[in-house]
């Protein structure tokens, strides 16, 4: 299934995408797509529905983050060997774990706002894991049983705050609008192998990132098992798993660093096999 939340900010309704790409309304059956709807039993119940019998949503409403009430937004850094190389950083021996503030979460096509005074805001297309069942010290063998599904994430980053203003990455990762998620949550049964997904990102129509999840250093089971040793993962938590090369920070010309960062008016478009596409326009800071 492809589960969606649509409508105005803060007033999103639950829905699903049928096989013809038509958005159907689920609000008469479930109050939202959140932690209580992500268990295996709840998803199985939704899967038995006949989408063609559900009300069709008119028009083209705004899409919100497809998961409501996300408790933790966890991120894995330097998880692609070629991205670590372009960043000039050694390959991690263990997953690099940091947090993105849940207040940064936005819809897949909502604007991305430059932080006040920012000159180094960057892009990162990533695979996101949505937890469906509590995970605490789980094994890699059992890890997939705790996954509700997958989402597309743009891990927007402010590099000055991330790398130049102290050692805590979180500072450059949690600005408002820095966590576009969606357009939909794809349930685990529809993604046969999350380690064979193409992903890409363009800025103003120019391709910058092209990759495949097969080149991740730490795969999905390893990430879940590792993080579940550090913290209890709850239904609705999201883990975003790192980005392939091609970020603005790593751009070179003739072998010489020539980073390019986002500016007012830029448009990012990004996508991943089976997980849909996003589009965000960059806007200036506003209180």
Secondary structure, DSSP 8 states (H G I E B T S, - for coil): -EEEEESSTT--EEEEE-TTS-EEE-TTT-S-SSGGG-SHHHHHHHHTS-GGGS-B--S---B--SSSS---EEEEES-BHHHHHHTT----SS-EEEEE-GGGEE-TTS-EE--TT-S-EE--EEEEEEE-S-BSS--TTTGGGGEEEEEEEEE-EEHIIIIIS-S-GGGGT-STT-EEE-S-EEEGGG-S-TTS-EEEEEETTEEEEEEEGGGBSS-HHHHHHHHHHHS-B-TT-EEE----S--GGG-EETTEE------TT-EEEEEETTTEEEEEEEE----
